[in-house]
Amino acid sequence: MKNQIDTLLFDLDATLYPESNGLWKVIRERIVRYMDERMHIPIEHIDKLRDDYYVTYGTTLQGLEAHYDIDPADYLNFVHNIQLSDFIQPDTALREMLLSIPHRRWIFTNSDKDHTVRVLAALGIEDCFDGIVDVWAIRPHCKPQKEAYQMALKLADIRDPQQCVFLDDSTRNLVPAQEMGIYTVLVGAKENHPSADRIISGIHELPRAVPEIWQ
């Protein structure tokens, strides 16, 4: 880490909570339900379409918008209509860690703000961040499109990317950040990846793995 840290950008889903809690699996299942029940896409085509859109466009939503006439707000409301308390409980240790960070903290997510606020509240950390860059703020782009990162930096008033740390559970989302000079941390990893400057198996490992944040 070459420069003094100014801001940390945190992804939301499967980053601030472990993917193993099952929430992200249910979200994916609701995406399939939306494509089946609301869009009437043949069920045998949905998994391939969803995966293809995710790879090609960054999110399934971006792919659906490119090929169908859908209401993105309706889509987001449907896929996030989940009882979060079934999967997430307040995380006191995470809260204490976040509040101990002596730098600005922002959320940067492909989810919408309503879902983000609900997740943060379920974790008990809704007041631990300076702002949220959500999917609406970076439209028509999303991670991992470089334009989304440029917009996020501007919205969070990050003038020097080398003073920023970005944490995400997706290696492909780290690639453009690293190319821009942002220090990248892969969350939920078990082995190294070229897109990650550091790796941690879970968010609680951050102080041990990147102690420079607290210096």
C-alpha positions as a Markdown table, in Angstrom:
| # | Residue | x | y | z |
|---|---|---|---|---|
| 1 | Met | 0.0 | 0.0 | 0.0 |
| 2 | Lys | 1.8 | 3.1 | -1.3 |
| 3 | Asn | -0.4 | 6.0 | -0.3 |
| 4 | Gln | -2.2 | 7.1 | 2.9 |
| 5 | Ile | -5.7 | 5.6 | 3.0 |
| 6 | Asp | -8.6 | 8.0 | 2.8 |
| 7 | Thr | -11.6 | 5.9 | 2.1 |
| 8 | Leu | -12.8 | 2.2 | 2.2 |
| 9 | Leu | -15.4 | 1.0 | -0.3 |
| 10 | Phe | -17.3 | -2.1 | 0.8 |
| 11 | Asp | -19.4 | -4.4 | -1.3 |
| 12 | Leu | -22.6 | -5.5 | 0.4 |
| 13 | Asp | -23.9 | -9.0 | -0.3 |
| 14 | Ala | -21.6 | -11.9 | 0.6 |
| 15 | Thr | -19.0 | -9.4 | 1.7 |
| 16 | Leu | -20.4 | -7.8 | 4.9 |
| 17 | Tyr | -22.0 | -11.2 | 5.7 |
| 18 | Pro | -20.8 | -14.6 | 4.8 |
| 19 | Glu | -22.2 | -16.2 | 1.6 |
| 20 | Ser | -22.7 | -19.4 | 3.7 |
| 21 | Asn | -25.7 | -17.9 | 5.6 |
| 22 | Gly | -27.9 | -18.7 | 2.6 |
| 23 | Leu | -29.3 | -15.2 | 1.7 |
| 24 | Trp | -27.5 | -14.9 | -1.6 |
| 25 | Lys | -28.7 | -18.3 | -2.6 |
| 26 | Val | -32.3 | -17.2 | -2.0 |
| 27 | Ile | -31.8 | -14.0 | -3.9 |
| 28 | Arg | -30.6 | -16.1 | -6.9 |
| 29 | Glu | -33.6 | -18.4 | -6.5 |
| 30 | Arg | -35.9 | -15.3 | -6.6 |
| 31 | Ile | -34.2 | -14.1 | -9.8 |
| 32 | Val | -35.2 | -17.4 | -11.3 |
| 33 | Arg | -38.8 | -17.0 | -10.0 |
| 34 | Tyr | -39.0 | -13.5 | -11.5 |
| 35 | Met | -37.9 | -14.7 | -14.9 |
| 36 | Asp | -40.4 | -17.6 | -14.7 |
| 37 | Glu | -43.4 | -15.9 | -13.0 |
| 38 | Arg | -43.2 | -12.3 | -14.2 |
| 39 | Met | -41.5 | -12.7 | -17.6 |
| 40 | His | -42.7 | -16.2 | -18.5 |
| 41 | Ile | -39.4 | -17.3 | -19.8 |
| 42 | Pro | -39.3 | -21.1 | -20.3 |
| 43 | Ile | -37.9 | -22.6 | -17.1 |
| 44 | Glu | -35.5 | -24.8 | -19.0 |
| 45 | His | -33.8 | -21.7 | -20.4 |
| 46 | Ile | -33.6 | -19.6 | -17.3 |
| 47 | Asp | -30.4 | -20.8 | -15.6 |
| 48 | Lys | -28.3 | -20.4 | -18.8 |
| 49 | Leu | -29.8 | -17.0 | -19.5 |
| 50 | Arg | -29.2 | -15.8 | -16.0 |
| 51 | Asp | -25.6 | -17.0 | -16.1 |
| 52 | Asp | -25.0 | -15.6 | -19.6 |
| 53 | Tyr | -26.4 | -12.2 | -18.6 |
| 54 | Tyr | -24.4 | -12.1 | -15.4 |
| 55 | Val | -21.1 | -12.8 | -17.3 |
| 56 | Thr | -21.9 | -10.5 | -20.3 |
| 57 | Tyr | -23.6 | -7.5 | -18.6 |
| 58 | Gly | -22.4 | -7.6 | -15.0 |
| 59 | Thr | -25.8 | -8.4 | -13.5 |
| 60 | Thr | -28.8 | -10.4 | -14.6 |
| 61 | Leu | -30.9 | -7.2 | -14.5 |
| 62 | Gln | -28.6 | -5.4 | -17.0 |
| 63 | Gly | -29.0 | -8.4 | -19.4 |
| 64 | Leu | -32.8 | -8.5 | -19.0 |
| 65 | Glu | -33.1 | -4.8 | -19.6 |
| 66 | Ala | -31.0 | -5.2 | -22.8 |
| 67 | His | -33.3 | -7.9 | -24.2 |
| 68 | Tyr | -36.7 | -7.3 | -22.6 |
| 69 | Asp | -39.0 | -4.5 | -21.6 |
| 70 | Ile | -39.0 | -4.8 | -17.9 |
| 71 | Asp | -39.4 | -2.4 | -14.9 |
| 72 | Pro | -36.0 | -2.6 | -13.0 |
| 73 | Ala | -37.7 | -1.3 | -9.8 |
| 74 | Asp | -40.2 | -4.1 | -9.9 |
| 75 | Tyr | -37.4 | -6.6 | -10.5 |
| 76 | Leu | -35.3 | -5.4 | -7.6 |
| 77 | Asn | -38.3 | -5.3 | -5.2 |
| 78 | Phe | -39.2 | -8.8 | -6.2 |
| 79 | Val | -35.8 | -10.4 | -5.9 |
| 80 | His | -35.1 | -8.7 | -2.5 |
| 81 | Asn | -38.5 | -9.4 | -1.0 |
| 82 | Ile | -37.0 | -11.7 | 1.7 |
| 83 | Gln | -37.3 | -11.9 | 5.5 |
| 84 | Leu | -33.7 | -10.9 | 6.3 |
| 85 | Ser | -33.9 | -12.0 | 9.9 |
| 86 | Asp | -34.0 | -15.6 | 8.7 |
| 87 | Phe | -30.4 | -15.2 | 7.5 |
| 88 | Ile | -28.8 | -12.1 | 9.2 |
| 89 | Gln | -28.5 | -11.1 | 12.8 |
| 90 | Pro | -26.8 | -8.1 | 14.4 |
| 91 | Asp | -23.0 | -8.4 | 14.3 |
| 92 | Thr | -21.5 | -6.6 | 17.2 |
| 93 | Ala | -18.0 | -7.6 | 16.3 |
| 94 | Leu | -18.4 | -6.2 | 12.8 |
| 95 | Arg | -19.9 | -3.0 | 14.1 |
| 96 | Glu | -17.0 | -2.5 | 16.5 |
| 97 | Met | -14.5 | -3.1 | 13.8 |
| 98 | Leu | -16.1 | -0.7 | 11.3 |
| 99 | Leu | -16.3 | 2.0 | 13.9 |
| 100 | Ser | -12.6 | 1.6 | 14.8 |
| 101 | Ile | -11.5 | 2.3 | 11.2 |
| 102 | Pro | -10.1 | 5.8 | 11.2 |
| 103 | His | -11.2 | 6.6 | 7.6 |
| 104 | Arg | -14.3 | 7.2 | 5.6 |
| 105 | Arg | -16.4 | 4.1 | 4.9 |
| 106 | Trp | -18.8 | 3.8 | 1.9 |
| 107 | Ile | -20.9 | 1.0 | 0.5 |
| 108 | Phe | -20.5 | 0.3 | -3.3 |
| 109 | Thr | -23.0 | -2.3 | -4.4 |
| 110 | Asn | -24.9 | -3.6 | -7.5 |
| 111 | Ser | -27.9 | -3.8 | -5.2 |
| 112 | Asp | -30.4 | -1.0 | -4.7 |
| 113 | Lys | -30.4 | 1.3 | -1.7 |
| 114 | Asp | -33.6 | -0.1 | -0.1 |
| 115 | His | -32.1 | -3.6 | 0.0 |
| 116 | Thr | -28.7 | -2.2 | 1.2 |
| 117 | Val | -30.3 | -0.2 | 4.1 |
| 118 | Arg | -32.3 | -3.3 | 5.2 |
| 119 | Val | -29.2 | -5.5 | 5.2 |
| 120 | Leu | -27.2 | -2.9 | 7.1 |
| 121 | Ala | -30.0 | -2.5 | 9.7 |
| 122 | Ala | -30.2 | -6.3 | 10.1 |
| 123 | Leu | -26.5 | -6.4 | 10.8 |
| 124 | Gly | -26.8 | -3.5 | 13.2 |
| 125 | Ile | -24.4 | -1.3 | 11.2 |
| 126 | Glu | -26.6 | 1.1 | 9.4 |
| 127 | Asp | -24.9 | 4.1 | 11.0 |
| 128 | Cys | -21.4 | 2.9 | 10.3 |
| 129 | Phe | -21.1 | 4.3 | 6.8 |
| 130 | Asp | -20.7 | 7.8 | 5.3 |
| 131 | Gly | -22.7 | 7.0 | 2.2 |
| 132 | Ile | -24.1 | 4.4 | -0.2 |
| 133 | Val | -23.3 | 4.1 | -4.0 |
| 134 | Asp | -26.0 | 1.7 | -5.2 |
| 135 | Val | -27.2 | 0.4 | -8.6 |
| 136 | Trp | -29.4 | 3.5 | -9.2 |
| 137 | Ala | -26.5 | 5.9 | -8.6 |
| 138 | Ile | -24.3 | 4.3 | -11.2 |
| 139 | Arg | -26.9 | 3.6 | -13.9 |
| 140 | Pro | -26.7 | 2.7 | -16.7 |
| 141 | His | -23.5 | 1.0 | -15.5 |
| 142 | Cys | -22.7 | -1.6 | -12.8 |
| 143 | Lys | -19.7 | -3.5 | -11.5 |
| 144 | Pro | -17.5 | -4.6 | -13.1 |
| 145 | Gln | -17.8 | -1.9 | -15.8 |
| 146 | Lys | -15.1 | 0.6 | -15.3 |
| 147 | Glu | -17.6 | 3.5 | -15.7 |
| 148 | Ala | -19.3 | 2.3 | -12.5 |
| 149 | Tyr | -16.1 | 2.7 | -10.5 |
| 150 | Gln | -15.4 | 6.1 | -11.9 |
| 151 | Met | -18.9 | 7.2 | -10.9 |
| 152 | Ala | -18.5 | 5.7 | -7.4 |
| 153 | Leu | -15.2 | 7.5 | -6.9 |
| 154 | Lys | -16.8 | 10.8 | -7.9 |
| 155 | Leu | -19.9 | 10.2 | -5.7 |
| 156 | Ala | -17.8 | 9.3 | -2.7 |
| 157 | Asp | -15.5 | 12.3 | -3.4 |
| 158 | Ile | -12.4 | 10.0 | -3.7 |
| 159 | Arg | -9.9 | 12.1 | -5.6 |
| 160 | Asp | -7.0 | 9.8 | -5.6 |
| 161 | Pro | -7.8 | 6.1 | -6.3 |
| 162 | Gln | -4.5 | 5.1 | -4.6 |
| 163 | Gln | -5.9 | 6.3 | -1.3 |
| 164 | Cys | -8.9 | 3.9 | -1.6 |
| 165 | Val | -9.4 | 0.3 | -0.4 |
| 166 | Phe | -12.1 | -1.7 | -2.1 |
| 167 | Leu | -13.5 | -4.9 | -0.6 |
| 168 | Asp | -15.6 | -7.4 | -2.6 |
| 169 | Asp | -16.3 | -11.1 | -2.7 |
| 170 | Ser | -16.0 | -11.2 | -6.6 |
| 171 | Thr | -12.6 | -11.4 | -8.3 |
| 172 | Arg | -14.0 | -9.9 | -11.5 |
| 173 | Asn | -15.2 | -6.9 | -9.5 |
| 174 | Leu | -11.7 | -6.4 | -8.2 |
| 175 | Val | -10.0 | -6.3 | -11.6 |
| 176 | Pro | -11.1 | -2.8 | -12.8 |
| 177 | Ala | -10.5 | -1.4 | -9.3 |
| 178 | Gln | -7.0 | -2.7 | -9.2 |
| 179 | Glu | -6.3 | -1.4 | -12.7 |
| 180 | Met | -7.4 | 2.1 | -11.5 |
| 181 | Gly | -4.9 | 1.9 | -8.7 |
| 182 | Ile | -7.3 | 1.0 | -5.9 |
| 183 | Tyr | -6.0 | -1.3 | -3.2 |
| 184 | Thr | -8.2 | -4.5 | -3.5 |
| 185 | Val | -9.2 | -7.0 | -0.8 |
| 186 | Leu | -10.9 | -10.2 | -1.8 |
| 187 | Val | -13.4 | -11.3 | 0.9 |
| 188 | Gly | -14.4 | -15.0 | 1.3 |
| 189 | Ala | -11.4 | -16.3 | -0.5 |
| 190 | Lys | -9.3 | -19.4 | 0.3 |
| 191 | Glu | -6.5 | -18.8 | -2.1 |
| 192 | Asn | -4.7 | -15.9 | -3.8 |
| 193 | His | -6.0 | -14.3 | -7.0 |
| 194 | Pro | -4.1 | -11.8 | -9.3 |
| 195 | Ser | -6.9 | -9.2 | -8.8 |
| 196 | Ala | -6.5 | -9.1 | -5.1 |
| 197 | Asp | -3.8 | -7.3 | -3.2 |
| 198 | Arg | -4.9 | -9.1 | 0.0 |
| 199 | Ile | -7.3 | -11.9 | 0.6 |
| 200 | Ile | -9.4 | -12.7 | 3.7 |
| 201 | Ser | -11.7 | -15.6 | 4.4 |
| 202 | Gly | -14.3 | -13.3 | 6.1 |
| 203 | Ile | -14.8 | -9.6 | 6.8 |
| 204 | His | -13.8 | -10.0 | 10.5 |
| 205 | Glu | -10.2 | -10.9 | 9.4 |
| 206 | Leu | -9.6 | -7.4 | 8.0 |
| 207 | Pro | -7.6 | -6.0 | 10.9 |
| 208 | Arg | -5.3 | -8.9 | 10.9 |
| 209 | Ala | -4.8 | -9.1 | 7.1 |
| 210 | Val | -4.6 | -5.3 | 6.4 |
| 211 | Pro | -3.4 | -3.7 | 9.6 |
| 212 | Glu | -2.2 | -0.7 | 7.5 |
| 213 | Ile | -5.8 | 0.5 | 7.5 |
| 214 | Trp | -5.5 | 1.4 | 11.2 |
| 215 | Gln | -2.1 | 3.0 | 10.9 |
